[in-house]
Amino acid sequence: MGKIDISNPLFLRAFKRTPHYLPAPPNLIGAELSATDFASLESRWVDQPLAESAFLRRVDSWTGGELVGRKGGDYAGIAIPYFAPGDQHVREYRLRRDHPDLEADSGGQLKVKQKYLSPPGRSNMLYLPPGCNSALLGNAEWPLIITEGELKTLALWRLAKFGVQNDPRFLPVGISAIFQLAWYGWQGHRA
């Protein structure tokens, strides 16, 4: 048997969709991200291999609406899957909409509304980066960074692993809408 030529376009195409040779989760929805999606994510320091290993997916408006239990709007965007550590099944999705609603503030300026959506009744969950395992989570000595949102978590994960061979420098964990919580307070009104 001959050697495998990893520069062969057929080899590269075969493994492009399975980052780091991981099988796709059985309940993964949506399609591969577009070149535009990858460029947008790269501007946030989430490169293509990281986006693929996180299984970020492109969804149309109907599928996005189904994910978050909504109808009557534009829900096309990027589906962000949540996984429990060590589990290959998607636990839940959040949706980053391409064209969120706009509303006027008190000064008449248009502001983005509901760019990120979760299913109705879903409380905030911790977003863990791909490859996060129970050993990292169980080590109380490991530096932990808590941030808002999934994309910031992924960018911090890239930073944590940048230039190191083994363990990441720290573990980033994301919480969705944490700044809204700080702004409006625990009771749902402005603090």
N, C-alpha and C positions, 0 to 999 in steps of 0.2 A: 504494500500500500504506500502511495506517495505522500509527501508532506502536504499539509493544508496551507495554501497560500492565503494568509489573512488580508492581503491587499487586493485580492480578487473581488470585483464588485458584487458577484453573486454571494460570496461569503458575507460581505459587509451588509448587503441588503437583507439577508436572512436573519442577522442578529441585530439589526437596527431597531426592531420593534420589541426586542427583549433585552432591555438594558442590564448589563452585568449578568446576562444569561438567566435572569429571573423569569419564571413563567408568569403569564398574565393571570391576575386573580379571576376565578371563575365567574364572579358576578360584576365584572368590569363593564361599564357602559360607555357609549360614545365612540368617537373616532380619534385617530392620531391628531396631534396638534399640527397646525399649519406653520409654514415658514414665518408668517406674520406673528403668530403666537410666540414662536421661539424667539424672534427678535424682540418682542415686547417683554418677554420674561428675562431675556439677557440684559435688558436695560435695568432690571431690578436685581441683577447678579444671580439669577437662576439660569444656569446654562442648560443646553439640550440634554446632556446625559442625566443631570439631576432631575429635570422635569420628567424625563422618561422613567427614571427609577421611582419617582413619586407617583407614577401612573396618572399624571394630569391628562385630561381628555377634553376634546372639543365636542360640544353638544349643540344640537339645533334648538330652536325656540320651543318646540313641542316637548322634546326630551328634558330640556332644562326646566320647563314649567312642571312637568311630572315629578322631577326630582325634588322640587321645593313646594309642591302642592299649590301651584298658582295657575291661573288662566287669564287670558285677556291682556297680554302684554308681550314684550320682547324678552325672552328668557334664553336666547342664544348666548353661549359663553364657554367658560372653562369649568368643567366639573373637577372638583378637588376631593379625592377620596380620603377618608379617614380609616386607619387600620389600628387594631389593638396590637401591642408588641408581640411579634412572633406569629401573627395570624395572617394568612393570605387572602382572607375574605374582606371585602370592603364593608366596613361597619356602617358608614354613613357618608353622604356627600354634602359639600357646600358648593354653591354656584357663584362664580365671578362673572357677572353679566357684561356683555360687550357694550350694550346701550341701556344703562340704567335710567330710571325715571328722573326727571328734573322737577324741582319745585322752587318757587321764589321765596327768598328770605324776607325779613321785615324791611330791608332796604331795596327790595325789588330785584336783587341779583339772583340768577339761577344757580342752584346748588344741586349736586348729584345726590340722589336719594336711593337707597337700597341697591348699592353696587354689588354687595355680597349678600346672598340669601341662604337660609337654612330651611329645612322642612318645618311646617307649623308645629308648635309645641315642643320643639327640640331645644333643650337648654344648651348652654355653651359646653363644648367638649375640648379637651386638650388635643392639639395637633402635634403629633410626633413625626420627626423626619424619617425618611426611608432608611432602613438599616438600624434603627434604634431598637435595642433589645432589652430584655429584662435585667441583664447584668448591668448595663449602663443606668437604667432607671433605679435599680436597687442599691447603687453605690452612693451613700450619703456624702462621701468625700468629693464626688465629682462636681465641678462647677456647673451650675445651672443658670441659664438665661431665659427669662420669661419675656415674651414679646407679644404684640398683637398680630394675629393673622398668620395664615399659612405661608404666603409668599415671603414674608420677612423671616419666618422660621426656616424656610428652605435656603434663603440667602445666608443666614447665620450658620446653617449646617455646612454649606459650602466653605464658609470661612473657617469653621471649626476643624474641617478636614484638609484645608489648603496646606500643601507642603508637608504633611505628616504621613508616615507609612502606616501606622497602626491605629491606636485609639484617637478619637477626636479630642481637641483641646478642651471642649466644653459641650454641654448638651443643651441645645435650644428647644424650648417648648412654646407652642403658640396657643393663645386663647383668642377666640374670635370676639370682636366688638368690645375689647377691654377698655378702649378709650371712650367709647360711648358710656360704659358703665361708670368710668371716672367722671365724665361730664354730667351725666344725669343722676348719678348716685344709685344706691342699692334699691331705692324705692320707686325708681322709674320716672322721677321728676328731676329737674335741674337742681344741682347741689349749690 
